Amino acid sequence: MTDFIQLALYPHNLFLYSLLLAAVCYRKKGLWLLWLLFYLLGNSFVANQVRHWQLQQLDNSRVLVGEPTLVVLGCGGSADVLPACARNRLDHLLQRTATDSHAVVITTRHCQPYTRYLQQQGYAGAIDCFDGGDNTYQEFYRLAARFDQQQPLLFVSSDHHGWRVQRLIQLHQFNAGFSAASTSTYRPLPCRWHCWLTVNLSNYDFFAKLSGEWFSYASYRLTRGWQSWQPEADTKKASTQ
């Protein structure tokens, strides 16, 4: 009971109960709709079900014939610093490869931290790194210019980017699969009896990232007919082998 009292006193839960009280007192459909939306987006049981469904979609990647080239999509950083999201993707790549013979292609503006990290971990395969552009869509255009559609590829990115990456794989008709590096975004939250009576801020972050992926891809599909998403000539390219 003390656990529930502590949760109930959090500001977001106080807002939930206040909104419910206002909906009961004023009996307005708009208040009820607002309360229901706020509750469903923040409820841990509902969010965990969506997380489970999304992870199932990521697990349905195609089986590739032959030895694929591993493609690690960039995750920002600087010339000296490797960001945590990039390290997570590279660690996932190292866990995924039983042998160090696979060729790796990395699309990022600052190659040195990525290649240095793989070499420090003793990765012996060929590593090719180049500037993929300002966003994922430009990365795919540059990858399409480098690889033919028959060459097997295995894309590695964070799990919350998985839906959009899989759509782009299909759009560019790559012979490719997708491997998701797990993040805290898709990690299920502990849910006991009190999860039905409270909301959690982590769930709002989860739905914000998920909807951001959907709307980003939707805006790309809607505007690519009149707006150029393709990058300029690839003038910056670094390769380490």
Long-range contacts (C-beta under 8 A, 24 or more apart in sequence): 3-194, 4-194, 4-197, 4-198, 7-194, 7-198, 8-197, 8-198, 10-198, 12-42, 12-199, 12-200, 12-201, 13-198, 13-199, 16-42, 16-198, 16-199, 38-199, 39-199, 41-199, 41-203, 41-204, 41-207, 42-198, 42-199, 42-200, 42-201, 42-203, 42-204, 43-195, 43-196, 43-198, 43-199, 43-200, 43-203, 44-189, 44-190, 44-191, 44-195, 44-198, 44-199, 44-200, 44-203, 45-191, 45-195, 45-196, 46-203, 47-189, 47-200, 47-202, 47-203, 47-206, 47-207, 48-188, 48-189, 48-191, 50-206, 50-207, 50-210, 51-186, 51-187, 51-188, 51-206, 52-188, 54-159, 54-162, 54-163, 54-186, 54-210, 55-159, 55-180, 55-186, 57-162, 57-163, 57-166, 58-159, 58-162, 58-163, 58-166, 58-178, 58-180, 61-166, 61-177, 61-178, 61-179, 62-176, 62-177, 63-177, 64-152, 64-153, 64-154, 64-175, 64-176, 64-177, 65-152, 66-152, 67-101, 67-102, 67-152, 68-102, 68-152, 68-153, 68-154, 68-176, 68-177, 69-102, 69-103, 69-104, 69-105, 69-147, 69-151, 69-152, 69-153, 69-154, 70-96, 70-97, 70-102, 70-103, 70-104, 70-105, 70-153, 70-154, 70-156, 71-104, 71-105, 71-106, 71-107, 71-143, 71-153, 71-154, 71-155, 71-156, 71-176, 72-104, 72-105, 72-106, 72-107, 72-114, 72-156, 72-157, 73-107, 73-132, 73-136, 73-139, 73-155, 73-156, 73-157, 73-161, 73-165, 74-106, 74-107, 74-108, 74-109, 74-114, 74-132, 74-139, 75-108, 75-158, 76-108, 77-108, 77-110, 77-113, 77-114, 78-110, 78-113, 79-110, 79-112, 79-113, 80-112, 80-113, 81-113, 82-113, 82-114, 82-116, 82-117, 85-158, 85-183, 86-113, 86-114, 87-117, 88-158, 88-181, 88-182, 88-183, 89-156, 89-157, 89-158, 89-181, 90-114, 90-117, 90-118, 90-121, 91-181, 92-156, 92-179, 92-180, 92-181, 92-182, 93-118, 93-156, 93-181, 94-118, 94-121, 94-123, 96-154, 96-156, 96-179, 97-125, 100-124, 100-125, 101-125, 103-127, 103-128, 104-128, 105-129, 105-130, 105-143, 105-146, 106-130, 107-131, 107-132, 107-133, 107-139, 107-142, 107-143, 108-132, 109-236, 111-238, 111-240, 112-238, 115-240, 119-240, 126-241, 127-240, 127-241, 128-239, 128-240, 128-241, 129-238, 129-239, 129-240, 130-234, 130-236, 130-237, 130-238, 130-239, 131-234, 131-236, 131-237, 131-238, 132-231, 133-231, 134-231, 136-161, 136-164, 136-165, 136-168, 137-168, 137-220, 137-229, 138-229, 138-230, 138-231, 140-168, 140-171, 140-172, 141-229, 141-230, 141-231, 142-231, 142-234, 143-172, 143-174, 144-172, 144-174, 145-234, 147-174, 149-173, 149-174, 149-175, 150-175, 151-175, 152-176, 153-177, 154-178, 154-179, 155-179, 156-181, 157-181, 158-183, 158-185, 159-183, 159-185, 159-186, 160-185, 160-186, 160-206, 160-209, 160-210, 160-213, 161-213, 163-210, 163-213, 163-214, 163-217, 164-213, 164-214, 164-216, 164-217, 167-217, 168-217, 185-209
